[in-house]
Amino acid sequence: MKLSSGRVLTAVLPWVVLVLLYLALVAKAPNFVRAGPMSVLLYSVTILGVVAMGQVCVILIGGIDLSVSNVMTFTNIVSASVIGTLATKGGFLGQHSLLFAVLACVAIGAVIGALNGVIITKLGMPDMIATLAMWTIVYGVMNLYRVHIPKTIDPSSHPSTVLTSFVTSRIFAFVTPASIVWIVVAVILIVVLRKTTFGRQVYAVGLSRGASHAAGISAVRTTIVLYVISGVCAALAGVLLTGSLSHANLDTGNNYQLWSIAAVVLGGTSIFGGRGGYGSTIAGAAIIVVLVNGLLNVLRIGTAAQDILYGVVILVMLLVFRFGSRKDDGAG
Amino acid sequence: MSVNNTPGLNPIVELRGIDKSFGGVHALREVDFVIPPATIIGLVGENGAGKSTLLKVLCGTYSADAGELVIDGVPQTHYGPGGARRAGISMVTQELSLFPNLTVAANIAIGREPTVAGFVSGAKARRNAEWALGLIQSTVSPDAVVRDLPFADRQNVEIAKALVDDPRILVLDEPTSGLREAEVDALMEAMRKLKEAGRSVIFITHRMSELFAVCDSFMVMKDGVTVGTRQVGDTNPDELVSMMVGRDIKSLYPPKATVDRTPGTEKLHLGGFRVGRSVGPVDLDLFENEILGIAGLAGNGQNELLEGIAGLRRSTGTMWRSGDPKKRTHPYSTPGAAVRAGYSLVPEDRKGQGLVLSFPVFKNVTLAGLRQISRFGFLPQSKEYEATRRYVGMLDIRTPSESAVTAALSGGNQQKVVLAKALDTQPAILLLSDPTRGIDVGTKQEIYTLVRQLAGKGVGIIFLSTDVTEIVGLCDRVLVMSHRQVVAELEGDEITEESITRAAFEGDK
C-alpha cells in the first residue's frame, strides 16, 4: 500500500523530533548519554507510556479519559498501603502482598473504567464530562481512604524492594525490567489495533458511528471495553509510580492527565478519533519525558519559562501535523 | 457548440475550453458551456461524467487548469467563490450545508445577515426566509430548528437559501432526489418563474420526466467531454440516455420472474410486525425468486420497516425466515444479531450509515462480514483484498485500487461498495433502501440486473424505492405504504405507476 506524504510525515515526525530533542539535551548535559540518567528517562517514559496506552485507545474512538490522573494517584496510594500493611503481617498474605496490591489496583482500574464506559454509553454523557466527574469522584474516594494509611511505605520491606527494582533497576545498559514488559505489551496493542477484528471495529467506530452501527458493530461494547482498558492501564501506571517513588501522596498522578493526552496527540493521533495508533504515541511519551524531565530541567530557566516552552513545543508540532494532514487530503 | 444562443441576448456566462485534472484523472477536457439568460438547461450524464466538476468551476470552487471563463463579455482572471457570488451565481449542492442547531431563517441568512442600523435583524431575516420558502411553496416555518426537520424539508431550506439572493444563475445539483412529489412540482414552478424574470437555471437530475417537464435545452456529458447539446423539441429520453451511456440501453429492467406463492414456501414472514410504536402492524410474506417492492410517498414508514427487520430499530411481532438454523420467530434487537442471522441492509443514508467514508474500499467491503473473514480474531489482509477484488469485478466498481479512500469514488461507485459490503455477509435476506438514489442510468441498470440475479440464486429481496418507475419496472409484487401502514398489495399487471400513486394518495386521506 502506497503511503501519502502526509501519512509518512505523521509517522516519522514524532521520532525525528524526539531524536533532535535528545541531541539537544546531550549537547547541554553530556551526562545524559550515560546509562544511569538514561534509565531514569526510560522508566519515566515507561510510566507515561503505560497510561498513554489506555488514553490512545479511547481517543481513537473520539473519546477522552480525564480520570486517569486520579486513578493513578489512587492506585499509587492503594498499592503502597497494601504492600505496607500486608508485608508486616507475614504468612500467606504477607508473602504475596505485591500480587494482592496489583490485583486490587487492576480491579479498581477496571471498575472505574467500566463506570466511565457505562455512563458515556448508557446515560449518553459526553466523554469529557463523564470522565471529569469520575476524576472528582475518585479524588473524593481516595481522600476518604487515605485517612487510614501511612504516607510512606518502608522501603526496606521485601515486596517494596522487588517493585522498586522492577521499575528502576538496570538489567543491562540502561534497560529496566518494567520497560521490557511494557514494550512487549505495546507490540501486542499495536498488533491488536492494526490486525484484528477488534482493532478494525475501534477505527470504524471512531470514524463513523452510524456506519459501524448499521454494519452490526456495537459501539457500546467497544466503548466500554476501551474505557476498561484505559482504567486498567492507568491503575498499572499507578503501581509503577509506587515503585519509582517509594511513597504515596494525593498529587502523585496529577501531571499524567495532560501528559497522557499530549503524548497521544504528539504521536499524530487525531483527537477526533479514527486516525493514528500507539506506535507514534511511544515517541510522543518519550518527547514529553525528554522535554520535561531532561531539557527543561537542565536549561535552568525556571518553572514559568519551562511551562511556556513546553506549551510552545506542543503547538508547533500540532501545526506541522495539520500541514501534513492537509497534504494528505489534497492528494486524495 | 452553444446552447440556445438567441441573437440579441448575450450569454450571462461563457465557459470556453475548460480543462481540469485531479492527479492523473482528467475530469474535464475542453468543455464549452454557454449560459444565456432566461433559459433552463438540463445538464445530464452518468456519475463521474464531470458535471459536478464543471459546476464547481462555474461557482469558483475549483479553478480550471486551462480555458476561459467569461461573464457578461468580460474574461475573468481572479475568480473564486467571491467572483461567482458577485456575478450572481448561486448553487444548491448534493451535500447539505445547513447548521443543524440554527433556525431555518438563520440558515437562509447565513453569511449575509440583513441589518438594521448596523445590527443583525432577526425580523428581516425571517421575512426574507418566508419570501424564499414561499417561492417553492414550502410550508416549513422559518422558526423551526433545522435539526428537527425531515430530509425533504432540509432540502427545501437549502434551495430557499440559494433563492434568497435572487441569483441570475441558479445551479441545482440533484435537488429533487429527496423531495416529495408535490415539492418537486413546486420547485419546477419556481424554476419557470425565475426564467420569466430573465434568470437562468442549470438543473441536474437523474429523472428523465423532470428534465423534459422543465428544461429548454440539454447538454450531455460523458467522461469529461461534451457529447452534444439538444433543444427540448429535437430530442427524446431514449436519445439522451444513449448519448449519456454511449450505447443503446434496450431495456433498463431485467425480465420479471415467475413466482410460486404456495403457502408454506415463504422465504420470510412478518406477522403483526411493529417497528417502535408507530409503524405497522405489517403482515408480509416473501417468496422464492421474488423481488418485493415497498412503495409509497417518502417518509411513510418504509425505511423504518426495513430498519426494523435489520435490527436497527426495536420491533415486535413475529418474524422468521426459512432455512434459519436457529428457527427464531421474533425480530432481532441489534443489527449485529440480524447480520449474523442472515439479514443484510443497504441503508438509505449512504454517507452516514452505509460507509466509513475515510476507510479504504477494502475495509468497507468487509466491515459487516468481519466475523466470517477473521481467523482467531485476526484479519488476513490477503483475504480482504481477495474479497474486494471479487466484488470490484462482479459489480464493476471503478476504483483506482482496493486501498483507495472510499470518499474519493463517485456516488454510484460508493453505492456499489455499500452493496458489496451487504453481499459480503452472504445474506439470506437482502433489504435495499432506495439503493439507486442519485445514481446514473448505466449503474441503475447494473444494479437491477444484479438484484434480479441474486433473487434467482435464492436471496430474498425487499426493494424499497421512492422512484415509482423503477418499482414498476423491477418488482414482482409491491406493497404500498401510507401513514406507516401497508395500504395496498399489487401483483403482476396491477403494478402500474398509476395504481401505486393512487394507493399512496388514497391512503393519505
Contacts between the chains, C-beta under 8 A, distances in Angstrom:
chain1	res1	chain2	res2	distance
A	1	B	360	8.0
A	1	B	403	4.9
A	2	B	403	8.0
A	195	B	378	5.4
A	195	B	379	6.1
A	196	B	374	7.5
A	196	B	377	4.9
A	196	B	378	5.4
A	196	B	379	6.4
A	197	B	370	4.7
A	197	B	371	7.1
A	197	B	374	4.6
A	197	B	377	5.5
A	197	B	378	7.6
A	197	B	379	6.0
A	198	B	377	6.6
A	200	B	363	6.8
A	200	B	367	7.7
A	200	B	370	6.1
A	200	B	379	6.2
A	201	B	370	7.2
A	203	B	356	8.0
A	203	B	359	7.6
A	204	B	356	5.4
A	204	B	359	7.2
A	204	B	363	7.7
A	204	B	367	6.2
A	207	B	356	4.8
A	207	B	357	7.7
A	207	B	358	5.5
A	207	B	359	6.6
A	208	B	352	7.4
A	208	B	355	7.5
A	208	B	356	4.5
A	208	B	357	7.1
A	210	B	349	7.1
A	210	B	352	4.4
A	210	B	353	4.6
A	211	B	352	7.1
A	211	B	353	5.6
A	211	B	354	6.4
A	211	B	355	5.6
A	211	B	356	4.8
A	211	B	367	7.3
A	212	B	356	7.2
A	212	B	367	7.7
A	213	B	312	7.1
A	213	B	335	6.1
A	213	B	353	7.4
A	214	B	310	7.8
A	214	B	312	6.4
A	214	B	335	6.0
A	214	B	345	6.5
A	214	B	347	5.0
A	214	B	353	4.2
A	214	B	354	7.0
A	214	B	368	8.0
A	215	B	335	7.2
A	215	B	339	7.4
A	215	B	367	4.5
A	215	B	368	4.0
A	215	B	421	7.0
A	216	B	311	7.9
A	216	B	334	7.3
A	216	B	335	4.5
A	216	B	336	3.6
A	216	B	337	7.7
A	216	B	338	7.2
A	216	B	339	3.9
A	216	B	340	7.3
A	216	B	368	5.7
A	217	B	336	6.9
A	217	B	367	7.5
A	217	B	370	7.9
A	218	B	334	6.7
A	218	B	336	5.9
A	274	B	358	6.8
A	275	B	358	7.8
A	331	B	23	7.3
A	332	B	22	7.1
A	332	B	23	6.3
A	332	B	404	7.9
A	332	B	405	6.5
A	332	B	408	4.9
